[in-house]
Amino acid sequence: MGRKSMIASVVAIAGTTTVLLGKRGLRAKVTQTVHEAYHKITGKKKREEKEKQLKIGHSHPHDYDDNKMVGEGALTSVQHYNKKQQMSHQ
């Protein structure tokens, strides 16, 4: 490969990269794909995946969003039970 063709290749790659990464949506997709490939190659899990695995069944007392979700779920089942009991006593 000659010097001119090598320079032309580098310029073409740089131009293509600039166009692709200049668009916000494409940039996000490229970034996500690169991260997924990295994690797949290295075998490392994303921090979010590790946190999700730790959270399963073990809600942290200061994780208000998770506690709210658990509370709402519990409340739904209690409301369903109460409604069923009221219907059976009528």
Buried (B, 14 or more C-beta within 10 A) or exposed (E): EEEEEEEEEEEEEEEEEEEEEEEEEEEEEBEEEEEEEEEEEEEEEEEEEEEEEEEEEEBEEEBEEBEEEEEEEEEEEEEEEEEEEEEEEE
